[in-house]
Amino acid sequence: MKEDWGVTTEPPRRHTKAGCLDLPKFESISCDYFLYALADPDFALKVRERHPEDLDFALLIALQPEVWTKDVDRLRGERTQGERTQDGKRKVK
């Protein structure tokens, strides 16, 4: 029975076990498509420089700057809310 790839709900990795897909090629192609979808060549280059082994690692690399930026913004917000006057009392904004 021929499987219709257009309606399957199974993840593509299942098909590698059956010999339908070559896993290294699949991972390489999926990483390429993901980086192309970023639509930012400079950012895609930064991700490629880390040599992601698979799509999961490429996604992790791509998300790290966003997480770091949000963390820095959060820390900056805490710092400005928690500023103290010279006599040691907290400044209220």
C-alpha positions as CSV (number, residue, x, y, z in Angstrom):
1,M,0.0,0.0,0.0
2,K,1.4,3.3,-1.0
3,E,1.3,6.0,1.7
4,D,0.0,9.4,0.8
5,W,2.6,11.9,2.2
6,G,0.2,14.8,1.9
7,V,-2.2,13.6,4.6
8,T,0.0,11.6,7.0
9,T,0.0,12.7,10.6
10,E,3.1,10.9,11.5
11,P,6.4,12.9,12.0
12,P,8.8,12.7,9.0
13,R,11.4,10.9,11.2
14,R,9.1,7.8,11.3
15,H,9.7,7.5,7.6
16,T,13.5,7.3,8.1
17,K,13.1,4.1,10.0
18,A,11.3,2.6,7.0
19,G,14.1,3.6,4.7
20,C,12.0,6.2,2.9
21,L,14.2,9.2,3.9
22,D,17.9,9.6,4.5
23,L,18.1,11.3,7.9
24,P,21.2,13.4,7.5
25,K,19.9,14.7,4.2
26,F,16.5,15.4,5.7
27,E,18.0,17.2,8.6
28,S,20.2,19.3,6.3
29,I,17.3,20.2,4.1
30,S,15.0,21.1,7.0
31,C,17.7,23.3,8.5
32,D,18.2,25.1,5.1
33,Y,14.4,25.7,4.8
34,F,14.2,27.0,8.3
35,L,17.1,29.4,7.9
36,Y,15.6,30.6,4.6
37,A,12.3,31.2,6.3
38,L,14.0,33.6,8.8
39,A,14.3,36.1,5.9
40,D,17.3,37.7,7.5
41,P,20.5,36.6,5.8
42,D,22.8,38.1,8.5
43,F,21.0,36.3,11.3
44,A,20.9,33.0,9.2
45,L,24.7,33.3,8.8
46,K,25.1,33.6,12.6
47,V,23.0,30.5,13.1
48,R,25.0,28.6,10.3
49,E,28.3,29.6,12.0
50,R,27.2,27.4,15.0
51,H,26.9,24.4,12.7
52,P,23.5,23.1,13.8
53,E,23.3,19.3,13.6
54,D,19.6,19.2,13.2
55,L,16.5,21.4,13.0
56,D,16.0,21.3,16.8
57,F,19.4,22.7,17.4
58,A,19.0,25.4,14.7
59,L,15.8,26.5,16.4
60,L,17.5,26.6,19.8
61,I,20.3,28.8,18.4
62,A,17.8,31.1,16.7
63,L,15.7,31.6,19.9
64,Q,18.7,32.3,22.2
65,P,19.1,35.9,21.2
66,E,15.4,36.6,21.7
67,V,15.5,35.0,25.2
68,W,18.7,36.9,26.1
69,T,17.2,40.2,24.9
70,K,14.0,39.7,27.0
71,D,16.1,38.8,30.0
72,V,18.2,42.0,29.7
73,D,15.1,44.1,29.2
74,R,13.6,42.5,32.4
75,L,16.8,43.2,34.4
76,R,16.9,46.8,33.2
77,G,13.3,47.2,34.2
78,E,14.0,45.8,37.7
79,R,17.1,48.1,38.0
80,T,15.1,51.2,37.1
81,Q,12.3,50.3,39.5
82,G,14.7,49.5,42.3
83,E,16.9,52.5,42.1
84,R,17.8,54.1,45.4
85,T,18.5,57.6,46.4
86,Q,21.9,58.6,47.9
87,D,20.6,58.1,51.5
88,G,19.7,54.5,50.7
89,K,16.0,54.8,50.4
90,R,14.2,53.5,47.3
91,K,13.1,55.9,44.6
92,V,9.5,55.6,43.8
93,K,8.5,56.4,40.2
